[in-house]
């Protein structure tokens, strides 16, 4: 009798289903948007939300686990369409002309674009490590040693950033943080840095060649390293106004 009771209980539990307004999702990344005193969430695949914002992933089907809006993803509670229309509708273009399904689909995109990605500790640390590597890579590519004129390896730049106590921020682009770090590294003498020269190559017709060459040579900080009637290579330590317009103005 005990065995039969256990089997009956297991069969009964296996047939139980979640309420119609609930759907549980595991192994997800949650994006949350709070507005009007309400919380709205969407369930994304791990690491896909940030890839979508960085224009790496463009297939929305590879980003969203389901095109539904939740009030609580972990508990599988869907948001009421009345609340979605009331609080998110004003932020969606032509929301009054959309039916419930179209509105909810548009709301998921709104949350994906403007919501806050909820990261666990490992995901947050992985994001910061990746950002730090991007900053070090930018510095290595855009700077050289002032005497040897050779670039620094990324590993040396990473070590120097750690000595500086540099902490990357997810609120600023990697390029902005790299330029700030370059100034601090040079000011504190941790690394001797100089901006790497920019190589510009232009092609001109024979009739405009000499006039363009004369104008380019007048630009401060520009050195012509190779010139012939087919192509012209210019090395500059900085982007100077007039260089681009002179090149683009030629046929």
N, C-alpha and C positions, 0 to 999 in steps of 0.2 A: 504493500500500500504506500509505503514511504517513497519507493522508486517511482510509482505511478504519479504520485503527487508532485515530485520534482520535475518529471517529464512534462506534466500538464502545465506547471508554472513556467518552464522554459518556453514551451510552445506559445503560451499566452503572451509572455513578454516579447517574443520575437514578432508577434503579430501587431504589437502596439506601434502606433505611428505618432509623429509629432502633429500638433494642431496645424490647421491649414495656413495660419499666419506665421508659422515658424519654419525655418530650415537651417540646420546646423552646418557649419563649414569648419574644417580643420586645416591646419597648415596654411594659414592665410596671412596676408598683410592688410591691415585695416587702414582706410583713409577716412578721416572724420571731419565733419563740418558742423559747427555750432552756430545757430542763428535763430533769433526770435525766441530764445529760451528753450529750443528743441535741439536735440542731437541727431544728426543723420550720418550714417556710415555706409560704406560700400566694401565688398570683399574682393580683394585682388590677389593674384598669385604673387608669391614672394619675389621681391626685387623688381617687379614689373612696373609698379607705379612710378618709381623714379626713372626707369628706362623710358617710359612713355613721356614724361616731362622733359627728358633730355633728347627727345626725338629719335631715340634709338629703336624703340618698339612702336610701330604705328598701327598694328593690328589690334583693335580694341578687344577682340575675342581672345587674344593671348594675354590680356591685362586683367580683365574682369572675370571672376569666377561665375558671376551671374549678374545680369543687368537688372538688378533690383536694389532698392534703397532700404536700409535697415535702420532701426533705432538702436539695436545692439547686435553686432555680428556674432559675438561669442555665444550669445543665447539664442541666436537664430530668429530674432523678432523683426518682422518687416515693419516699415513705417506706413502709416495710414496715408492713402493717396490724398486725402483732404489736407493733411498737414504738409505734405510735399507741395501741393498746389499753393497753399497759403503762404508758406515761408520761403520756398525756393522758386516758385512761379514768377515772382517779380524780377528775379535775376536771370530769367531765361527769356530769350527773344520770342515774341509771338506765342507765349505760353497759353494764352486764352484760346488759341485756335487748335491746340494739341489735345488729342484724346488722352486717356489715363496712361495707356501703354507708352505712347510717344513722350509724354511729359516725364514719366519715370526714367525712360532711357536718357532724355536730355539732362535730368537731374543727376544721374550717375556720372555723366561727363563733367557737369559743373563741379561736383564734389571731387572728382579725380583731378581737375585742373586747379582748384582753389583750396581744397581741404588740407588737413595736416596729416601726414603719413605717420602712423603709429609704429615705431620701431622698438624691437626688444634690444637688450644690451649688446648682444652679438652683432646684430644688424647695424646698430648705431656705431659700434667700434669699427666695423668693416667699412662703413661709409666714410668715417674720419680718416682711416688709413688710406683709402683710395684717394681722398681729397689731398692728403699730405703728399702722396706720390705724384699727383698731378701738379701740385705747386713746385715740387723739386724738379720735375721734368721740364716745366716751363722755364725755370731759372737756368737749368743746364743748357737748354736750347737757345735761350735769348741772351746769354752772357758769356764772356770769355775772360781769361786771365789777362790783365793789362800788359804784361811783359811778354809772355809766351804766345799770346793771341790764340790760345787753344781753349776749348770748352772744358768745363769740369764734368766728371762722371756723375751720374745721378746719385750713386751711393755716397759720394763725398758731400754732395749738397744735402742729402737726407741727414747725414751725420752732423753737418753744420747747423741745420735747422733744429735738431735736437739739442745741440749745445746752446743755441740761442734761446731755447725754451719756447719755440714757436708752437702755437696751438691753432690748428685750422678751424674755421667757422663755416658751418653749412649755410649761413645767411649771406655769404659773400662769394662771388665767383672766384675760381682758382687763379685767374689772371690777376685780378685786383690784389689778392693776398700775396701772390708771388712778387708783384712790384713793390709792395710794402716790405716784404721780407728781404728783398735785395738791398733796399736802403738800410735796413737794420744790420744786415750782415756786413755791409761795407763800413757803416758808421762805427761798429764795435770791433772791427778788424778781424772778424772770424774768417771771412773770405774776401780776397781782393777781386772785385767784380767790375766789369766794364761791359756796357751793352754791346752785343755782337753786331758787326756791320751788316747792313741790309744790301743784298745784291739785287739790282734792278736791271732787267734786260729789255731793250726796245728795238724795234725794227722800223726803219724809215725808208722812204723813197729817195732816190739819188738827188732829186731836186731840193728836198727839204733836209737832207742829211747834215750838211755843213752848218746851216742855221740852228738846227736843234742841238748839234754838238757844241756850238759856241754858247748857247743859252745854258746848257747843262753844266758846262765848266765854270760858269759864273756863280753857281749855287754854292754857298758856304758849306764846307764839310763833305763835299762830294769829290771823289777821285775817279777818273776814267781809267779803267784797267785794261780795256781792250776795245778797239774801234775799227770797223771797216765799213764798206758800203752796204753790207747785208745786215749786220747786227751790231749792237752797242751794249756793252756791259758796264754798269756803273756801281761802284761800291760806296755806300754812305753809312756813316755812323748813326744817322737818325733820319726819319722821314721828314723831308723838307717840303714846305708848300711850294708849288710850282713844278716840282719834278714830275708828279703824276700828270698834271695838266699839260706839261710840255710833251710827254710821251703820248698821251691820249689825243693830243691835238694833231698829231701827224697822221697822214693817210695810212 
